[in-house]
Amino acid sequence: MQIPREAVLLRIFLGEDDRYGRRPLYEAIVLKAREMHLGGATVLRGPMGFGHSSRLHSAKILRLSEDLPIVVEIVDSQEKIDRFLPVLDQMMGSGLVTLEKVTVLQYGEGANQKRE
């Protein structure tokens, strides 16, 4: 699988407690992106954040989590991301979705990486 040099970064901000069916929403998004053969997805969990409601979500020493912020990042061609957006829209109830144009410098194994 290849990603073009001029690509798009889809960034999805949501809460750790957000669900899609029986799964966490972030997990459902990553699995759907994989099913649709997107270039890759990464889930980032933030220790603190707030969104539209201005309610602060944070990890404290005495609590394991309080609906912590989650960011899902997906990079691929404009065309593949455009096909994914209507699917994503059906999955999400709330959250923030952004798009950025990015330049892909490397994807997959580079020439200098050691193969075992």
N, C-alpha and C positions, 0 to 999 in steps of 0.2 A: 504494500500500500504506500502511496506517495502523497505528500501534501505539497501544493505549489509554493514557490518562494513567496509570492504575494498571497497571503491567506487572511483569514478572519478569526479573531478570538471572541468566542461567545462566553460571557461570564454571567453566572446565575447566582444571585444572593438569596438565601433562604434560611429557615431556622432548622435546627437539628431535629426538632419534634414534628416538622411537617411530614405528612404521609401521603402516599399514593397507593390506595388499596391497603394491603397489609404490610407494605414495605416502607422504609424511610424514603422520602421523596428523592433525596440525593442519590440513593442506590438505584431507584427506578430510572432516574435520568441517565445515569452512567450505563446501565444495562440496555436501555433503549438506544443510546448513542452507539454502543457496540453492535447492537443488532442492525443498525442502519449503516454500519461500516464507516463511521466517522474516524478520523485519524487517531484520536485518543482523548481521554478525559482524566482530570485530576480533581479530587475532592480535598478541600482545605478546611480545617476546623479552626475557628477563631476563638481566642480566650475571652474576647469582649467585643460588643458592638451594640448598635441600635439601628432601628429602621423607621418606617413610616409612622409607627405608633409612638416613637421616642422612648419606648420602654427599654431600659438598659438590660442587656443579657450578659452575664459574666460568669466565669468560673471562680469560685471562692474556695478557700482551703477546706471549709466544713461541708461543702456541697460538691458532688461530682460534676453536675452540670445543671444549667438553668436555660434550656432551649438555646444553646450556644449558636453563634452565627456559623453558617456553612457557605462556602463558595465553591461552585463547580465550574471548572474552566475546560473548554473544548476548543481545539484549533483545527480548522480544515478550510477547504475552499469555500468561497462565497456561495456557490451553488449548493454544496452539501449542507452548509449551515442553513441556507434558505429553505431547504426541504425539511430540515429538522425543526424549525421554529413553530409551524402549526401543531406538530406533535407535542412539543414542549408546552405550548399554550394550553392544550387540553389537559396536561398533567398538573399544571400549577394553579393554585387557588390565589396565592399572593406571593410577593417577592419582587425582586428587581432583576431585570435582564438587560445586559449591555452588550454592544458589539464594538469591536475595534479592528481596524486594519493593522496587520502585523507582517513583519518580514521574517520568514522561517530561515534560519541559518543552518540548522541541522535537524534531521529527523531520522531516527533509527541509528544503526551502527555507523560510526565515522571511520575513515580510513586509518586513523591512528589508534583505534580501539583494539585491544588484544582479544583474540578469539580463543576460546578454550575448547 
